[in-house]
């Protein structure tokens, strides 16, 4: 089951499926590696903290190997997250 990614104002802005992060339209944005978040090209973005991607004051940025982005999620195929969550229940 996917979980939401929230803005600092508490609004859902995306979701996580496995270790991949998508925007609400289903476009893949990056991935979570441990507590770090990276784009698919390997660039460091921030830290994963309480369902948010945040900048860490004493950040430990490091570039990792690039990986291919996953295909767009079912959100782009016309399904909403609520519909897919209801189908799994």
ZIRA-V58107 format. One record per pair of residues at least 24 apart in sequence whose ideal C-beta (glycine too) atoms are under 7 Angstrom apart, sorted by the first residue. I is the first residue (numbers start at 0). J is the second residue. If there is no record, write none. Layout:
i->[I/I]
j->[J/J]
//
This chain:
i->[0/0/1/2/3/4/4/4/5/5/7/14/16/19/21/23/24/24/25/25/25/25/25/26/27/27/27/32/37/39/39/39/40/41]
j->[84/87/80/50/50/50/51/52/50/51/51/80/72/69/72/74/74/75/71/72/73/74/75/71/68/69/71/63/63/65/66/68/65/65]
//
